[in-house]
Amino acid sequence: GTAAPGLAAKSETERKPDPVNLVDIEPVAGSLCGWLGPYKNARTARIAARPLRVDGVEVRVVQRPTQKMVGFKIVSPPLYSPAELSTYLRRLRKAGVEDFIPLSKKQGARRVALGVYHGRAPAEQRVEKLEAKGFEVEIGPWYEERKVHWVLVQGDTSLLDPTLAQGLVSTDGENPAPGQCDRMASR
């Protein structure tokens, strides 16, 4: 990605931070509390945080899980009994469908996984093939949990370099760690 204003790599081997966004600004006792990020790793977040570390501004790097859509999954409709699951599996085998996985109740309340695809087109082709064989299936988003890093900024942003302060723009989004600013302020 491109570096945020005022953030330069220390050497040619250091990766520049991803662009920054300030998410979910909330005023706290006359100061600013907000988030920069997300960053793919702690090192990149720490690089982004360095120029923000001035007296009167508290900066911390916080790791949080996030869900990222990586493709599409195809599953059977809910199957409400072991007998219904067994019948569905027999029908799949009889129709020549061999690439499926029965899911445990924890993974999907008696469903059958029928494929995961990174692209919509291949997922829709799989749905069409299964429906042509008489199977009812559902297509939905496939998410993976990833850990990302955020830079928590709290304090008087007028103390920051104006170039950096310009990067503190409010955007719509989720607060990656609710209550963190309150905990920082109470220390």
C-alpha positions in Angstrom: 0.0 0.0 0.0 1.0 3.6 0.0 2.4 5.3 3.0 0.2 7.7 5.1 1.3 11.3 5.0 4.4 11.9 7.1 5.2 8.1 7.4 8.3 7.0 5.6 10.1 3.7 5.8 13.3 3.6 7.9 15.1 1.6 5.3 14.4 0.1 1.9 13.7 -3.3 3.5 11.0 -1.9 5.8 7.5 -2.0 4.4 5.6 1.2 4.4 2.4 1.2 6.4 -1.0 0.7 4.7 -3.1 3.9 4.3 -4.7 4.9 7.5 -8.2 5.8 8.4 -9.6 7.2 11.7 -12.6 5.1 12.6 -15.3 5.9 15.1 -14.1 9.2 16.6 -15.6 9.9 20.0 -14.7 13.0 22.1 -13.3 12.2 25.6 -13.0 15.1 28.0 -11.9 17.6 25.4 -9.6 15.2 23.6 -9.9 13.0 20.6 -10.2 9.2 20.7 -10.0 7.3 17.5 -8.5 4.4 15.6 -6.0 4.3 12.8 -5.9 1.1 10.7 -6.4 -1.7 10.3 -2.8 -2.9 9.7 -1.9 -6.5 8.7 0.7 -6.8 11.4 1.9 -5.2 14.7 5.2 -4.0 13.1 3.4 -2.0 10.5 1.1 -0.5 13.1 4.0 0.4 15.3 5.7 2.2 12.4 2.4 4.1 11.8 2.2 5.0 15.5 5.8 6.4 15.9 5.2 9.9 14.6 2.0 10.2 16.7 3.9 9.7 20.0 4.1 13.2 21.4 3.5 14.6 24.9 -0.3 15.0 25.3 -1.2 12.2 22.9 -1.4 8.6 24.1 -0.9 6.0 21.4 -1.3 2.2 21.7 -1.3 -0.7 19.2 -4.2 -3.1 19.8 -4.7 -6.5 18.1 -8.3 -7.5 17.2 -9.9 -10.3 15.2 -12.0 -9.3 12.2 -14.0 -11.2 9.7 -13.1 -10.9 6.1 -15.2 -12.2 3.2 -12.9 -14.4 1.1 -15.5 -16.0 -1.2 -18.7 -18.0 -1.3 -19.8 -21.2 0.4 -22.5 -23.6 -0.8 -24.4 -25.7 1.7 -27.5 -27.8 1.9 -30.6 -26.3 3.6 -30.9 -27.2 7.3 -31.6 -30.9 7.8 -33.7 -31.4 10.9 -33.0 -35.0 11.8 -30.3 -37.6 11.4 -32.6 -39.5 9.0 -33.0 -36.4 6.8 -29.3 -36.0 6.7 -28.7 -39.6 5.8 -31.3 -39.4 3.0 -29.6 -36.2 1.6 -26.2 -37.9 1.7 -27.5 -41.0 -0.1 -29.1 -38.8 -2.8 -25.8 -37.0 -3.3 -23.9 -40.3 -3.8 -26.5 -41.7 -6.1 -26.3 -38.5 -8.3 -22.6 -39.0 -8.5 -21.7 -36.0 -6.2 -18.6 -37.0 -4.3 -17.2 -33.7 -3.0 -19.2 -32.9 0.1 -18.7 -32.8 3.8 -21.4 -33.3 6.4 -21.0 -30.6 9.0 -21.3 -31.1 12.7 -24.1 -29.4 14.6 -21.6 -26.8 15.8 -20.7 -25.9 12.2 -24.1 -25.6 10.8 -26.9 -27.5 12.5 -27.0 -30.6 10.2 -26.0 -29.2 6.9 -23.8 -30.5 4.2 -20.9 -28.4 2.8 -20.9 -28.6 -0.9 -18.1 -26.3 -1.8 -16.2 -23.0 -1.1 -15.2 -20.7 -3.9 -13.2 -17.5 -4.1 -15.2 -16.2 -7.0 -18.9 -15.8 -7.5 -19.0 -17.3 -11.0 -17.6 -20.8 -10.1 -19.9 -20.8 -7.0 -22.9 -20.1 -9.2 -21.9 -22.8 -11.6 -21.7 -25.3 -8.8 -25.2 -24.2 -7.6 -26.6 -24.6 -11.1 -25.1 -28.2 -11.5 -26.5 -29.3 -8.1 -29.9 -27.7 -8.8 -30.0 -29.5 -12.2 -29.6 -32.8 -10.3 -32.6 -31.9 -8.1 -30.8 -30.6 -5.0 -31.9 -27.6 -3.0 -28.8 -25.6 -1.9 -27.9 -22.3 -0.4 -25.1 -19.9 -1.4 -23.7 -17.5 1.1 -20.6 -15.5 2.0 -17.5 -17.3 3.2 -15.7 -15.5 5.9 -12.3 -16.1 7.5 -11.2 -14.7 10.8 -8.1 -12.6 10.6 -6.2 -10.7 13.3 -5.5 -7.1 12.4 -3.8 -4.3 14.4 -5.2 -0.9 15.1 -3.5 2.2 16.5 -5.5 3.8 19.3 -4.9 7.6 19.4 -6.2 9.7 22.3 -5.3 13.2 23.3 -5.0 16.7 21.9 -4.4 16.3 18.2 -3.4 19.9 17.8 -0.1 18.8 19.2 0.5 16.6 16.2 2.4 17.5 13.0 -0.3 19.1 10.7 0.4 16.6 8.0 -0.3 13.7 10.4 -3.4 15.5 11.8 -4.8 15.8 8.3 -4.8 11.9 8.2 -7.2 11.9 11.2 -10.4 12.0 9.1 -13.6 10.4 10.4 -15.0 7.5 8.4 -17.9 5.1 8.9 -17.0 1.9 10.5 -16.8 -0.2 13.6 -14.9 0.6 16.7 -12.4 -2.3 16.7 -12.2 -2.4 20.6 -15.1 -0.7 22.3 -14.2 0.9 25.7 -10.5 1.0 25.0 -10.4 4.9 25.1 -12.3 4.8 28.5 -9.7 2.3 29.9 -6.8 4.5 28.6 -8.3 7.6 30.1 -8.8 6.0 33.6 -5.0 5.0 33.8 
